Amino acid sequence: MLNPLVSQNKQSKTEQNPLFLAYCEAKSIANIAFPMIFTGLLLYSRSMISMLFLGRLGELSLAGGSLAIGFANITGYSILSGFAMGMEPICGQAFGAKRYKILGLSLQRTILLLLLISIPISFLWCNMERILIFCGQDHDIAREAQNYILFSLPDLFTLSFLHPLRIYLRSQSIIMPLTYCAALASLVHIPINYLLVIVLDLGIKGVALSGVWTNFNLVGSLIAYIVVSKVHNNTWSSISLDCFKGWKSLLDLAIPSCVSVCLEWWWYEIMILLCGLLVNPKATVASMGILIQTTSLIYIFPSSLSFGVSTRVGNELGANRPNVARLTALVGLSSSFVLGLIALTFAVLVRDVWASMFTQDQEIIALTSLILPIIGLCELGNCPQTTGCGVLRGTARPKLGANINLGCFYLVGMPVAVYLGFFRGYNFTGLWIGLLAAQASCAVTMLLAILSRTNWEDQAKRAKELTSTIEYEDEEKFIIIDEEIPQSSFDNSSDSYYHKIDGSSNV
């Protein structure tokens, strides 16, 4: 009789070991983050393929397409992505609280919200040529950009479904289907481009349409998975007038989320504009393009970690386990510092060869080689900052994230960049030192907000209030469903350990 008791006692001590608990949480985060990394790399490769086909069409098409993509990022894609983020804390916390019907209702509302927002964006895109000419752009480039963006208009429709669907699945820790669907869509992206651009000779219009077609494939495959796997059974309620009600909670989170995303996204577009005002603008703008592609590639890794942390924090707060949510934040932030060191090492090691993959111009190669170590230093701040944003999303505090981004990027980083770049003779280097100042101040402020200014018990109470304020016309929809949702990728193996931390039960 003693041996089983001794064994059970040892197991209990192991389960309460802080390092073991941290390992379990790191495993749960990794189950979300690693598939998201593969998904991000697949989508990144898709954008590179489109740029290669644009390059085959000639200098005018490449310039026009690049200008149109930049305009679309600022006025469309960043806005839709930001507003969609508003449903992330709602779905994450509702899933943790087992109020599963809220996920389906939030999905409906967010899709409707993005479709409505797409209407004014469409009118803006239709008048892009006039706007670009008014801003002094070349008429031929502006006309080519207009051709590209007009044929990208259906993409607003597809993204209005794609962003919410990804969050809907991710909040349930259902990640691998996203990766499989992205792989399938990326696989057929090359033949679609070849068909439209080369065979049908549609030129720049074909490149734009291929992007739309690929996104339609991705949305269609995700919907097919949801229907066939029946993952929607416990979360979906039939489409009704309920999706037109109770928008306050969603908008309270969606608007600051959008502001936060746009403030950071627009910074890089402003950097390109500032490069055009420096000495030798052709070389600096070209180098900036290479460097932004590089930062976009590196960003896939901390953003995937951020998604994993956001999902786990939201789930645990919704389940009324504040200490586990705190552990998730600590493990995620610790992992982000490791990612930052890896990014710094990568940037330093490839600084002399990276630019030669894109161009043979020695001046551009020299500029890029000079800046890459600074980018590595930026990642030491960007990785914790991005992960911190995930924690704030999980705790339904996007307004705090927006305020931090506004203060650090535009009240610290931008003045430093302009001062060093234009008044102290640092030129191109000065702009990137400005970004370094922004990222460093942002990371420090974010860490202070999370580590010393977050009361996790209060956040658990806020999570309960948030999920309780979602009103339904049918009173039966208030019932908390006790059935388990089939989860192909959700790791519940450490759930019993989490109860030992809190000693609390689900809401």
Number of C-alpha atoms within 10 A of each C-alpha: 5 7 8 9 10 11 11 12 12 12 12 13 12 14 19 15 13 13 11 15 22 17 14 21 26 20 14 22 27 17 19 28 23 18 21 24 19 20 24 21 18 19 18 16 15 22 13 12 17 20 15 13 21 24 16 13 15 12 12 17 23 21 18 24 28 18 21 28 19 17 18 21 18 17 17 22 21 20 23 27 22 20 28 30 24 27 26 32 34 28 32 35 35 32 28 25 25 26 24 28 23 25 29 21 24 26 25 22 21 28 21 16 20 22 18 13 17 23 12 12 18 19 11 15 21 16 12 22 24 16 14 20 15 11 9 10 15 13 14 15 23 24 18 21 27 24 22 25 27 18 18 25 21 19 22 22 19 20 23 25 24 23 21 26 21 19 25 23 21 24 29 26 25 21 25 20 20 23 20 18 19 25 19 16 23 24 14 15 23 16 13 20 25 16 15 19 23 17 12 11 12 15 21 28 22 26 28 28 24 25 21 21 21 24 23 20 20 22 24 17 19 22 15 12 16 16 12 10 11 14 18 20 15 18 20 18 17 10 10 11 8 17 19 12 14 16 16 11 16 23 16 15 24 26 19 22 29 22 22 23 22 24 18 17 16 15 16 16 15 11 20 20 12 20 22 14 14 16 12 11 16 13 22 24 21 19 26 22 15 20 20 16 14 16 17 13 14 21 18 19 23 27 23 25 28 31 26 31 34 32 31 30 33 34 30 28 34 35 25 26 26 24 20 27 30 21 19 27 26 20 18 29 26 14 17 27 20 14 21 23 16 14 25 20 14 15 24 18 13 13 18 15 12 18 23 16 9 13 14 10 12 12 13 22 23 16 19 27 22 16 22 25 20 18 24 23 21 24 29 23 22 27 29 30 30 27 30 29 30 33 33 26 30 34 29 27 19 28 20 18 27 22 14 21 28 20 17 23 24 19 12 20 26 22 16 22 27 19 17 20 23 18 11 10 11 16 21 28 18 21 26 24 24 24 26 25 22 27 27 24 21 27 25 14 18 25 17 12 16 19 14 9 10 14 12 19 16 12 22 24 15 17 29 19 12 18 22 14 11 20 15 16 11 8 8 8 15 16 11 14 15 9 9 8 17 15 13 13 16 16 16 10 9 16 12 11 19 21 15 14 17 13 11 14 10 13 18
